[in-house]
Amino acid sequence: MRSPRSLVGGSPAAAHAITFDGRELPALPGQSVAAVLWGAGILAWRTTREGGAPRGAFCGIGSCYDCLVTVNGRPNQRACLVPARPGDSVTTQEGTGRAELAV
């Protein structure tokens, strides 16, 4: 049977790991942080500023900002656009992601 993969002879590169809230997750090169989280069954990874409602990916193209996460200590990263790199530490973002600036 012919498939796109058989035609080009490609195969996925070796998986690597990222962590999400301390949990190790497998990731493939080229996957976004959102794709890794979806693949692990995680659908929400931030809370809203007011009310603390759960949010995850909505548009998937970086327009809506619903998928914000903290990556390697850097808040407000759009999970649908950020590539998952080996050893990345991703954490749930609560509110603005800048607790140190809260009044």
N, C-alpha and C positions, 0 to 999 in steps of 0.2 A: 504494500500500500504506500502510495506517495503522500508525503506530508510536507509542509514547509520546512520542518526541521530536517527531514531526510534529504530534501533538495539542496539545502545549504550546508549540511553536515555540522550544524551547530549543536552545542550542548551547553547547559547552564554552567557558569563558573561555580567554583566551590562556595558553599554557604558560609556565612560568618554570623556572629552573634551581636545583638545589641541588648541593652537592658531597658525595661520599662517598669518604673516603680520598683526596682530591685529584682524583677523577674526576667530571666534570660530568655530571649526570643530568637529564633533562627531568621536570617535575612539573606536574600540573594542579591548579588551585585545589580545595581540599577533600580532596585525597589525603593519607593519612597517610604518614609516613616509610617505614613497612613496605611500603605499596602501591607507592611509588616504587621501593624496592629490589627488590621482587618483579618489577615491570615491567621492570627492567633485568637480570633473571636472577640477582640476588644473593639467595641463600637463607640465608646465615649471616653474621652481623655482630657477634657477640660470642663470647668464649671463657669457659668456666667457671672459677671460682676455683681449683678443684683439678683438675689434669689438662689444662686448656686445651682441652677438647672444644668444637667449634663449635656454636653455637646461633643460631637465627633466630626467626621467629614460630612459636608453637605453638597458643595458644588464639585469638589474634586479637581478644580483647576486654579485655585489660588485667588478667587475673586471674593469669597464671602467671609473669610477669617473665622469660621466656626471651628476649624481644626487646629487651633493654636495649642502648642505644647512647649515645654521647656526642654531644650536639647543641650546637653553638656553645660548646664547652668545658665544658658541663654534663653530667656523667656520670649514669648510671642513669635515662635517659629511656626510657619504653616506646614503642618505634617504632610499635606498632599504635595508639597513642592520640595521638601528637604530630603535629599537622598540619605538612606540609612547606611552609615559607614561603620566598619568594624570597630567595636568597642564603644559606640555611642551610648550615652546614658540619657534616656528620655524619661521625663517625669510628667505626671498630670499637672496641668496648669490650673490654678485656682484664681478666679477673678482676673486681675490685670497681669498676674505673674510677677509682680514687683512688690512683694510683701514688705521689703525693707523701706519702701516709700510710703507705706500706709500711715495715715494720720490717726 
